[in-house]
Amino acid sequence: MELRLFAERPGRMIDAFPDDYVMLDTETTGLRAGADSVLEIGAIRFRNGAEGGRFSSLLRPRGLTRRTISSFITGLTGITYEMVSMAPPAAEVMEEFMAFLGDDVIIGYNTSFDFRFLRHECNALLMRELTNDYADVLRFARFLHPEMEHHRLADMAEHFSIVNEHAHRAFSDCLTTDLCYRELRREALERYGSEAEFMKALAGSLRSGRGRRFQPRAAQIMNAAVSACGA
């Protein structure tokens, strides 16, 4: 993954429960930003916890061929070569998305994955840095529910009895992630009394390593593959 150097710093992961944010999800052709491409972006803007706008679009990657979208990706997401070939060019969609995003904090599920891809697209297509900070709902889920074997978006949605009508499509996963975020935030405040106390406990857990559970390499790769496509 080659990134250009810009004057601005890239965005960083933060631990916070903002009321103003953009909930984000992407679908991609694979796991490697730079080698693989973004196929779809879904995002919802929130102001004081209330919805303030939506963004949803497929992207046509540069150099698109039928081999760009594997049968695995089509089987998982339902996104086909024909659908993407009719989509707006990636640079055009990225320009519109960045205008929608503005300076907002990004929230998502396994957000660092989406961030790596979007940062590369910004670099390569728009010649600019992605400077927005981001928070990760997966991080909160793992800390608050260590008893669960898996913490994929599908697992948390099932735990909270949330129906994801179109799993592995960016906008539907985005809606589902926001509902999970609200439930996890509610749990955190109920258990710890305040955001500050929760974040202090989370930081302590991450420092000690308790917030990370070992997985065999094969399981890591499989979970990454599923998460990459909006798990």
N, C-alpha and C positions, 0 to 999 in steps of 0.2 A: 504494500500500500504506500504509494508515493504521495506526499503532501507538500504543497508549496509553503514557504514561509511568508507570513504577513505581519504587519505591524501589530494587529490586534491579537490578543491571546485567545486561544480556543476556549469554548465553554468547559466547565468543570462539573463533576458530580457534586451535589449538595444533599444534605439530609434536612428536609423541611416539609411542612404541610402548607404550602401557599394557597391563598384563596384566589389569586389571579395567576393563571397559567394556561398553557396550551397542552392538552392531552394529545399524544401522538402515537401512531403506529405505522410501520412500513411493511411491505412485502418485498422480497428480493429474489434474485435468481440463484442465490447461494449464500455462503458464509463469509466470503472474503471481500471486504470493501476494497474497491480498486479493480480486482479481478472480476467480481460480480457486480450486478447493477440493481438499483431500486426499480421496482415494477409498479408500486402503488404507494401512495401516501394518504393517510386519513388523519384528520386533526380536528379538535374542537377547542375553541377559545372559551375560557371561563373568567368572569369578573365577579368577585365576591361570591364565588361558588355557583353563580348562575350562568347558563350558557349565553355566549355572546357572539357566536359565529361558527361556521363549519367549513371545512375544506376536505375535498375528496377527489382524487384523480389517479388514473393510470398514467404511466410515463412510457414513452417509446425510447429505449436506450439507443445510444449511438452504436452503429454497426450491428443493429438487430438482425439476426438470422433465425431460422427455425431451431437451430441448435442452442440458441441463447436460453430458451426456456425448456428445462428438462421435463420429462414425463412425471418425475417425482413432484416437481413444483406445481405442475398443472393438476396432478391428482390431489395434492394437498390443498391448494388454494382455489382451484377452478379457473385460474387465469391462463388463457391460451395465447399462442403466438398471434392468432387472428385478432384477438381483443387488443393486444399490445400494439400490433402493427397499425391499428386505427387510432391509437392514442396520440395526444400532442407530444412533440419532442421533449425529451427530458429537460433540456435547458429552459424551455418555455415554462414548464410546470414548476421547476425549481425557483424560477424568478417569481412566479405568482405565489408559491408557498412561502418564500422568504418574506414577501410583503405581508402576507397573512400573519406570519409568526412574529414579526417585529422584534421587540426586545424581551418578550415573555420568557419565563422559566418553562422548560419542557418537562412534562411528566409522561412516563410510559412504563411498559413492562419489559424488563431487561433493557433499559433505555440506552445503555452504553453501546449496544449493538446498533440500534437505529442511529445513534449519534455518529458512530464511525462512518456509516454509509452516507449519511446526509452531509457530514463534513467533507468527505471525499467528493461528493457531487458538487458542493459549493466551490471547492478548490478547482476542480477540473472544468466545470461548466460556467461558473460565474466569476471565477478569479477573485474569490473573497473567502474570508474565514467565517466559520460558524461559531459565534461568540456566546450563544445562549447557554446558561447553566442548566443543569437537568437533575431531576430526582427520579428514583427508581422504586416503583411499587413492589417489585420482586424482593428488594432488600427488606422492606417493611414486612412482607408476607413471611419470609424465612425467619425473621426475628420473632414475630408474634405467634407463629404457629410451628414451633420446632417439632411438634408431635406428628406433623404430616410427612408422609414419605416423599412426596413430590410437591413442588410449588409452581407448577406451570400455570399459565393463565386459566386453562381449562379446569385445573384442580381447584383453584381459588374460586372460580365462578360456581363450580358445583358445591363447594363448601358454603357459599353464601346464597345458594339457590337462585343464581343469576343465569338467565338463558341467553346464550350467545347465538343469535339467529343465523349468522353467517361466519362461523369460525374460520380463521385464517384468511379473512378479507380485512383490509386495513381499517376501514371505518367501523365495522361491526366490532372488531377487537378493541378499537379505541373506546367505543361506548362501554364495552364490558370492563375494560381496565379502569375507567372512571368510576363505575359502580363499585368495583373492588377497592379502589383507592378510598372512597368515602366510607366503606365498611371498616377498612383497616384503620383509618384515621379515627373513627368513632371508638373502635376497640382500644387503640393506643391511649386516647385521652381518658377513657373510662378506667383503664388499668393504672396509668401513671399520673393522672391528675392534670397534666399540662404537657404541651408540646416540648418544652424545654427539658422536663424530666424524662420523657420518652426518648428524645434524641441523645440525652446523656447516657441512658442505659444502652441504647443501640450502639453508640460509639464505644462504650466499654466492652460490649460483646464482640464487636469487630476487632478491637485491639487484642483481645484474648484469643481470638480465633473461634469462639463458640458460635459465631454467626455464620460460619462456613462449615459445611459438612462434606467430608471426603466422598468422592464418587470414583469408581473405576473409570479409566480413560474411555472405554467404549461407551459407557453411560453418559459421560460428559459430551462426547461427540454427538450422540443421538439426541440428547436434550438440547444441545446447541442448534442442531438442524431443525428441530421442531420449533424452538423458540424463535429462530431466525425468520420463520414464516408466520409469526403471529401466534405462537402457542399460548 
